[in-house]
Structures are given as structure tokens and as C-alpha cells.
Amino acid sequence: MTAPTPLDPTRSLPQDAGRAALVGRLWQPGVGPVLVAVHGDALHDLSALAPTASELFEQDDPAAAVRRVLEAGEAPRIATLAAALRNSDAAARDDAQPWLLAPCDLQAVKASGVTFVASLLERVIEEQARGDASRAETIRAGLSQVLGDNLAGIVPGSPQAAKVKEVLIAQNAWSQYLEVGIGPDAEIFTKAPVLAAVGMGADVGILAKSVWNNPEPEVVLAIDSRGRVVGAALGNDVNLRDIEGRSALLLGKAKDNNASCAIGPFVRLFDAHFGIDDVRRITVALKVEGPEGFVMEGSSSLAKISRDPLDLVAQAIGAHHAYPDGLMLFLGTMFAPTQDRHGPGQGFTHVVGDRVTIAAPELGALVNRVVHAHEAPRWDFGIGALMRNLAGRGLLR
């Protein structure tokens, strides 16, 4: 296993943390999950404002509401930020002390697929390789000759995209991934059940039988029940390339497993200093540090996304898709690693003990350790447990 990586405010918070409205959830031993806000060097209890992140995000101006209770002294300090971050590292956690959870609770956890041309090519490769990583390089070279730069700059669903589809069908190069990549309908799928996402420092899980998988560094939007984007966080949409590559009908098995996605460390609420235009400019950096000394780095720029974030939101929630408790929406990634790890032509895959850091100056850094899904802490605190906990604390009203 890799040695624990210190999680501290300097590395974990946004570059302009002093003016950022940051909210999250803290597991407080003997109490349970507590909605908190970052204020100075501490975490403050927002329970008097809202018992859940979902309810907070329903307020007309969540950032202003948080600032109001902090300034009024109505949100008591319950933990130091540095101590909570440090204890969030699953490799060195003291269960008697507080640690961070995913910053969402009752929201559905949804994800967008094939939203970047770069990752679109890799999805087609997965499909044609039928989950066999050893065939990927040969297929990649062949597809590049056929597709070239034909897909760059194409607006999904446009007349130009329809013409490209006709050409690729004629060349026997069409794919279900190209359909959702440049067609009118985005791929929106359920990534995890409500309350199943893990947070900062937690273990993320891959299936033990998977031999071709990778992290997916993404921005995650926090969206209320009206379809309004109220903030953003970082996310890791762990991807099992071999499972999905065998058949797109195995997407649920490839995507939804114990500890299969991480969100955090906090949701940065939209305010005068941070909004959707800032999200559109974010570049998400990725670093994987393996227990054997392997290091891989990459990045994903939202400026290169094929579908605008708000277009993805409109396809996720609207007249046909209602989420009364809101949703968290992964926006997809352009990063699909091809760096050889276990030999020429084998590409990248995780090993147990990998330390994954996903970072952006606007949102901070999310750090997680990779384990087999069955070895990650079993998810057992569901909606019923949360309701009983909140009722016992007198927070349901």
C-alpha cells in the first residue's frame, strides 16, 4: 500500500478559499452526518439552517444563507478543518474522531458519458476491443486513420454531426458511443444510489475481476429540484473499461459498485465569485501514484467539452426527469489514460493501493485510495438510517 498522504487545507481547498462558500458533510462520532461549512480554520455546524445538503441547496440563495448564519454566530464550530481533513484519510483514520463524507446526501448521483471527443475515441476502442486491453493500441491506430480530426469542433445533434454520421456508417465505423457523443441525445446514467458516494480520503472500489480500469477526473454539478445549478465539486467516476467494453448493457456493473465514485472535498456554492462560467473554464488535473512507484499525470479541460454543462443539465432534469431532492451530475472527462503500466501495449489499469488526486484551483483537491470494491467499507448508512438519525436529533420538521 502507498503511505498515507497528508490531507491539509493548503492542498485541499480552492486557491481563493478565503472568499469561497464551501459546504460539506462531516461524520461526527456519536452524532452522525452533519452538514458543515468551512469558515476560517474550522468546520461549522449548519444543522440550524438545514438538516441535509439537499434541503440547503433548495434555498433561493444557498451561499447567502450560509454566510448569514456564519456571521450571526448561528453555526457553531464543531471541528478544526485541518484535523477533519487529516482524519479523512482512510489509511490513517481514527474512528473516534470526525472525518469528511461526500458533500451530498439525498440527491440522485447521475453521470454524463462521452462528452469529450478525446474520450469518445476511447469508448469506441473499448467497444471494439470487447474489453481486451491488449487489442486497444491496434484498434486505436486504425480508428484514427478513419476518424482523424473529423469529430473535432462538431456540435452534437447539429446537421454537420448528422452528415458525419452518414459518412461513418458508410465506412462501417459507426458506434453506439458515437451516437451519444455527437448525436442529439446525451448519455445520462445513474452512477450510484443515493448516499452511496464516498468523500475526501475514502477508499474507492474496483471489482477484483476487472483487469482494465481507470479513474475519471470530473467536475460534478450540484443541482436542485428545479434544475438550477447551485454549486460544483470534484469527482472521480471510477470506470471499469473491460466490463463496459464487453457490452454497453453491463454499464451498471461497470459503474455502480461499492465505493465506485468519490465527490468532494466540498461543494463550492455559486455566488458573486464563482458561477457556471467559471465551471466552463476549469481544467481538472489528475495524478495517480502507485505503490510500486508508478506515476501518471493528466488533465481534462472543460473548455473542450462537446456539450455545454447546462445542456447536460437540461437533458438530466426537466419535463421527463424529476428529482425532488435534487441531483449531483458528473460532467464527463476527456482523460482516458493509455500510458503503459504493466508492459508494452497493455495501457493503464489501476492496482490496489493507487493514490488518486483530482484537483482544480477553483475547487481544491480530492484524494482517494484504490482498493477492491468488496474490501472498501461496506455502504450501510442508507436513506432509512439517515431519516432515523435526523429524527433522533430533532432535525426533521
ZADOVEX-328361 format. One line per 2 residues: number of its first residue (from 0); their letters; for each residue x, y, z of C-alpha. Coordinates in nm, 3 decimals. Example, Ala and Ser with C-alpha at 12.3 -4.5 7.8 and 13.67 -1.06 7.14 Angstrom:
<pts>
0> as> 1.230/-0.450/0.780 | 1.367/-0.106/0.714
</pts>
This chain:
<pts>
0> mt> 0.000/0.000/0.000 | 0.111/0.359/-0.055
2> ap> 0.192/0.563/0.252 | -0.081/0.799/0.375
4> tp> -0.072/1.137/0.200 | -0.124/1.433/0.434
6> ld> -0.458/1.595/0.364 | -0.439/1.958/0.469
8> pt> -0.621/2.285/0.396 | -0.339/2.425/0.181
10> rs> -0.363/2.138/-0.067 | -0.732/2.056/-0.033
12> lp> -0.911/2.393/-0.060 | -0.961/2.624/-0.359
14> qd> -0.688/2.874/-0.438 | -0.919/3.157/-0.330
16> ag> -1.060/2.970/-0.031 | -1.093/3.288/0.173
18> ra> -1.384/3.406/-0.042 | -1.528/3.067/-0.143
20> al> -1.858/2.942/0.002 | -1.771/2.580/0.082
22> vg> -2.013/2.328/0.232 | -1.980/1.959/0.302
24> rl> -2.075/1.679/0.536 | -1.886/1.557/0.840
26> wq> -1.927/1.226/1.019 | -1.928/1.318/1.387
28> pg> -1.885/1.008/1.608 | -2.178/0.969/1.845
30> vg> -2.389/1.208/1.638 | -2.384/1.102/1.271
32> pv> -2.363/1.302/0.946 | -2.358/1.678/1.000
34> lv> -2.393/1.946/0.732 | -2.099/2.186/0.771
36> av> -1.947/2.499/0.623 | -1.581/2.594/0.603
38> hg> -1.517/2.914/0.794 | -1.158/3.017/0.856
40> da> -0.971/2.722/1.002 | -1.280/2.537/1.122
42> lh> -1.594/2.350/1.021 | -1.923/2.494/1.146
44> dl> -2.249/2.305/1.201 | -2.526/2.416/0.961
46> sa> -2.797/2.197/1.116 | -2.997/2.501/1.229
48> la> -3.009/2.619/0.868 | -3.078/2.283/0.700
50> pt> -3.054/1.922/0.815 | -2.934/1.798/0.475
52> as> -2.733/1.927/0.182 | -3.037/1.860/-0.034
54> el> -3.251/2.098/0.170 | -2.979/2.364/0.179
56> fe> -2.949/2.358/-0.199 | -3.324/2.419/-0.231
58> qd> -3.291/2.765/-0.074 | -3.314/3.062/-0.310
60> dp> -2.952/3.162/-0.244 | -2.766/2.888/-0.056
62> aa> -2.436/3.077/-0.042 | -2.600/3.387/0.107
64> av> -2.790/3.173/0.359 | -2.469/3.006/0.474
66> rr> -2.287/3.337/0.510 | -2.580/3.480/0.706
68> vl> -2.578/3.209/0.974 | -2.200/3.217/0.999
70> ea> -2.196/3.592/1.051 | -2.480/3.571/1.303
72> ge> -2.297/3.309/1.507 | -2.578/3.059/1.449
74> ap> -2.350/2.785/1.313 | -2.134/2.654/1.599
76> ri> -1.777/2.546/1.539 | -1.756/2.166/1.575
78> at> -1.416/2.066/1.434 | -1.092/2.211/1.311
80> la> -1.060/2.189/0.934 | -0.705/2.055/0.949
82> aa> -0.793/1.775/1.190 | -1.101/1.669/0.993
84> lr> -0.908/1.659/0.667 | -0.622/1.466/0.822
86> ns> -0.859/1.210/0.973 | -1.044/1.168/0.642
88> da> -0.756/0.961/0.504 | -0.887/0.604/0.513
90> aa> -0.534/0.471/0.551 | -0.485/0.651/0.883
92> rd> -0.835/0.715/1.020 | -0.927/0.726/1.388
94> da> -1.294/0.623/1.402 | -1.331/0.811/1.730
96> qp> -1.265/1.144/1.555 | -1.464/1.330/1.283
98> wl> -1.399/1.281/0.912 | -1.542/1.415/0.587
100> la> -1.814/1.244/0.387 | -1.928/1.312/0.031
102> pc> -2.083/1.663/0.035 | -2.420/1.538/-0.097
104> dl> -2.687/1.325/0.066 | -3.043/1.280/-0.069
106> qa> -2.953/1.382/-0.425 | -2.954/1.125/-0.703
108> vk> -2.600/1.065/-0.831 | -2.602/1.086/-1.209
110> as> -2.324/1.100/-1.468 | -2.276/1.215/-1.827
112> gv> -2.086/0.990/-2.065 | -1.891/1.055/-2.384
114> tf> -1.891/1.433/-2.351 | -1.541/1.489/-2.494
116> va> -1.410/1.390/-2.838 | -1.086/1.256/-2.684
118> sl> -1.268/1.014/-2.455 | -1.523/0.936/-2.728
120> le> -1.250/0.764/-2.929 | -1.152/0.557/-2.626
122> rv> -1.512/0.443/-2.570 | -1.527/0.321/-2.931
124> ie> -1.198/0.138/-2.874 | -1.338/-0.030/-2.563
126> eq> -1.637/-0.145/-2.762 | -1.432/-0.288/-3.049
128> ar> -1.174/-0.445/-2.815 | -1.456/-0.622/-2.626
130> gd> -1.279/-0.541/-2.301 | -0.937/-0.676/-2.409
132> as> -0.677/-0.407/-2.330 | -0.409/-0.583/-2.540
134> ra> -0.606/-0.505/-2.859 | -0.655/-0.136/-2.781
136> et> -0.344/0.008/-2.947 | -0.405/-0.162/-3.281
138> ir> -0.769/-0.053/-3.282 | -0.672/0.300/-3.177
140> ag> -0.439/0.335/-3.475 | -0.699/0.202/-3.719
142> ls> -0.975/0.428/-3.590 | -0.750/0.733/-3.602
144> qv> -0.695/0.670/-3.972 | -1.071/0.657/-4.032
146> lg> -1.185/0.933/-3.797 | -0.882/1.163/-3.798
148> dn> -0.991/1.507/-3.680 | -1.339/1.469/-3.833
150> la> -1.510/1.495/-3.495 | -1.321/1.798/-3.363
152> gi> -1.546/2.100/-3.322 | -1.865/1.918/-3.414
154> vp> -2.172/2.031/-3.222 | -2.365/1.724/-3.107
156> gs> -2.704/1.698/-3.275 | -2.617/1.951/-3.547
158> pq> -2.669/1.900/-3.923 | -2.290/1.868/-3.955
160> aa> -2.294/1.586/-3.698 | -2.568/1.410/-3.894
162> kv> -2.355/1.424/-4.210 | -2.054/1.281/-4.026
164> ke> -2.278/1.000/-3.900 | -2.375/0.913/-4.259
166> vl> -2.008/0.903/-4.365 | -1.905/0.682/-4.072
168> ia> -2.193/0.441/-4.128 | -2.082/0.409/-4.491
170> qn> -1.731/0.326/-4.367 | -1.861/0.072/-4.113
172> aw> -1.714/0.286/-3.835 | -2.036/0.387/-3.657
174> sq> -2.076/0.303/-3.288 | -2.329/0.341/-3.008
176> yl> -2.072/0.565/-2.840 | -2.057/0.791/-3.144
178> ev> -2.437/0.807/-3.126 | -2.432/0.965/-2.779
180> gi> -2.108/1.154/-2.849 | -2.225/1.355/-3.149
182> gp> -2.596/1.265/-3.174 | -2.880/1.478/-3.030
184> da> -2.922/1.279/-2.708 | -2.657/1.279/-2.435
186> ei> -2.573/0.970/-2.232 | -2.702/1.032/-1.878
188> ft> -2.686/0.735/-1.641 | -2.717/0.659/-1.271
190> ka> -2.369/0.636/-1.122 | -2.458/0.539/-0.767
192> pv> -2.757/0.510/-0.533 | -2.850/0.798/-0.303
194> la> -2.594/0.829/-0.020 | -2.353/0.577/-0.178
196> av> -2.086/0.823/-0.297 | -1.774/0.843/-0.081
198> gm> -1.582/1.155/0.013 | -1.238/1.301/0.065
200> ga> -0.971/1.050/0.162 | -1.203/0.749/0.137
202> dv> -1.129/0.424/-0.044 | -1.274/0.392/-0.395
204> gi> -1.351/0.046/-0.527 | -1.279/-0.151/-0.843
206> la> -1.407/-0.503/-0.900 | -1.143/-0.765/-0.823
208> ks> -1.212/-0.936/-1.156 | -1.157/-0.618/-1.359
210> vw> -0.821/-0.607/-1.540 | -0.869/-0.280/-1.733
212> nn> -0.995/0.021/-1.540 | -0.911/0.382/-1.466
214> pe> -1.005/0.695/-1.272 | -1.215/0.961/-1.441
216> pe> -1.140/1.314/-1.312 | -1.453/1.525/-1.344
218> vv> -1.643/1.830/-1.227 | -1.969/1.743/-1.051
220> la> -2.257/1.991/-1.051 | -2.494/2.027/-0.755
222> id> -2.845/2.079/-0.894 | -3.166/2.148/-0.705
224> sr> -3.511/2.004/-0.775 | -3.592/2.291/-1.012
226> gr> -3.293/2.213/-1.233 | -3.095/2.509/-1.105
228> vv> -2.718/2.460/-1.068 | -2.617/2.583/-0.723
230> ga> -2.255/2.473/-0.698 | -1.980/2.236/-0.806
232> al> -1.734/1.986/-0.665 | -1.466/1.749/-0.789
234> gn> -1.544/1.386/-0.863 | -1.390/1.053/-0.957
236> dv> -1.622/0.844/-1.175 | -1.428/0.517/-1.143
238> nl> -1.452/0.329/-1.473 | -1.417/-0.043/-1.544
240> rd> -1.321/-0.038/-1.912 | -1.316/-0.414/-1.963
242> ie> -1.663/-0.469/-1.817 | -1.830/-0.191/-2.015
244> gr> -1.628/-0.281/-2.325 | -1.777/-0.631/-2.330
246> sa> -2.125/-0.482/-2.362 | -2.282/-0.143/-2.301
248> ll> -2.561/-0.334/-2.126 | -2.312/-0.405/-1.848
250> lg> -2.285/-0.033/-1.769 | -2.449/-0.084/-1.429
252> ka> -2.193/-0.349/-1.332 | -1.909/-0.134/-1.466
254> kd> -2.021/0.186/-1.297 | -2.223/0.111/-0.983
256> nn> -2.030/-0.086/-0.723 | -1.939/-0.044/-0.358
258> as> -1.740/0.284/-0.327 | -1.749/0.333/-0.706
260> ca> -1.741/0.713/-0.703 | -1.597/0.991/-0.490
262> ig> -1.718/1.352/-0.463 | -1.554/1.634/-0.268
264> pf> -1.388/1.761/-0.074 | -1.662/2.027/-0.058
266> vr> -1.931/2.175/-0.281 | -1.838/2.528/-0.377
268> lf> -2.165/2.722/-0.389 | -2.233/2.967/-0.668
270> da> -2.204/3.332/-0.568 | -2.058/3.658/-0.699
272> hf> -1.710/3.500/-0.706 | -1.788/3.165/-0.869
274> gi> -2.051/3.056/-1.120 | -2.124/2.846/-1.426
276> dd> -1.888/3.049/-1.647 | -1.606/2.964/-1.407
278> vr> -1.702/2.597/-1.432 | -1.677/2.615/-1.810
280> ri> -1.312/2.727/-1.776 | -1.198/2.468/-1.521
282> tv> -0.909/2.235/-1.601 | -0.913/1.926/-1.381
284> al> -0.572/1.774/-1.309 | -0.518/1.407/-1.230
286> kv> -0.227/1.230/-1.059 | -0.207/0.859/-0.986
288> eg> 0.071/0.739/-0.755 | 0.112/0.362/-0.739
290> pe> 0.254/0.151/-0.456 | 0.532/0.032/-0.691
292> gf> 0.644/0.389/-0.771 | 0.438/0.428/-1.088
294> vm> 0.321/0.786/-1.151 | 0.073/0.903/-1.411
296> eg> -0.048/1.259/-1.464 | -0.306/1.410/-1.695
298> ss> -0.575/1.674/-1.722 | -0.923/1.741/-1.854
300> sl> -1.029/2.088/-1.969 | -1.398/2.180/-1.951
302> ak> -1.329/2.429/-2.229 | -1.308/2.130/-2.467
304> is> -1.635/1.968/-2.367 | -1.860/1.879/-2.661
306> rd> -2.186/1.958/-2.480 | -2.223/2.266/-2.264
308> pl> -2.273/2.186/-1.893 | -2.615/2.349/-1.892
310> dl> -2.717/2.142/-2.196 | -2.628/1.830/-1.998
312> va> -2.830/1.958/-1.702 | -3.130/2.017/-1.929
314> qa> -3.107/1.657/-2.054 | -3.075/1.521/-1.700
316> ig> -3.367/1.703/-1.535 | -3.677/1.858/-1.688
318> ah> -4.026/1.772/-1.801 | -3.943/1.400/-1.825
320> ha> -3.699/1.361/-1.535 | -3.789/1.492/-1.189
322> yp> -3.562/1.473/-0.884 | -3.746/1.617/-0.582
324> dg> -3.428/1.608/-0.372 | -3.204/1.736/-0.649
326> lm> -2.913/1.559/-0.815 | -2.537/1.556/-0.849
328> lf> -2.425/1.539/-1.212 | -2.079/1.425/-1.323
330> lg> -1.994/1.616/-1.642 | -1.765/1.356/-1.801
332> tm> -1.394/1.363/-1.877 | -1.166/1.395/-2.177
334> fa> -0.898/1.193/-1.996 | -0.872/0.824/-2.091
336> pt> -0.524/0.701/-1.991 | -0.320/0.499/-2.240
338> qd> 0.018/0.507/-2.062 | 0.160/0.154/-2.041
340> rh> 0.192/0.028/-1.687 | 0.241/-0.349/-1.699
342> gp> 0.411/-0.387/-2.036 | 0.411/-0.259/-2.396
344> gq> 0.063/-0.231/-2.542 | -0.110/-0.305/-2.210
346> gf> -0.211/0.055/-2.139 | -0.307/0.176/-1.794
348> th> -0.504/-0.002/-1.526 | -0.531/0.050/-1.151
350> vv> -0.364/-0.163/-0.888 | -0.473/-0.185/-0.527
352> gd> -0.304/0.090/-0.329 | -0.308/0.357/-0.600
354> rv> -0.345/0.706/-0.460 | -0.557/0.923/-0.691
356> ti> -0.553/1.303/-0.666 | -0.801/1.509/-0.868
358> aa> -0.750/1.884/-0.840 | -0.854/2.221/-0.980
360> pe> -0.756/2.567/-0.848 | -1.124/2.666/-0.825
362> lg> -1.236/2.358/-0.630 | -0.936/2.226/-0.435
364> al> -0.821/1.864/-0.439 | -0.995/1.529/-0.393
366> vn> -0.770/1.242/-0.281 | -0.872/0.874/-0.266
368> rv> -0.709/0.533/-0.238 | -0.798/0.243/-0.471
370> vh> -0.900/-0.093/-0.322 | -1.111/-0.382/-0.441
372> ah> -1.479/-0.291/-0.403 | -1.551/-0.579/-0.166
374> ea> -1.270/-0.459/0.062 | -1.391/-0.098/0.085
376> pr> -1.606/-0.015/0.389 | -1.947/-0.157/0.308
378> wd> -2.211/0.107/0.244 | -2.475/0.054/0.512
380> fg> -2.597/0.405/0.602 | -2.890/0.448/0.364
382> ig> -3.195/0.673/0.346 | -3.376/0.493/0.629
384> al> -3.074/0.525/0.857 | -3.042/0.894/0.773
386> mr> -3.409/0.962/0.848 | -3.387/0.782/1.181
388> nl> -3.072/0.972/1.268 | -3.218/1.313/1.181
390> ag> -3.539/1.233/1.370 | -3.341/1.130/1.675
392> rg> -3.156/1.462/1.665 | -3.481/1.657/1.632
394> ll> -3.389/1.791/1.287 | -3.693/1.676/1.090
396> r> -3.959/1.939/1.065
</pts>
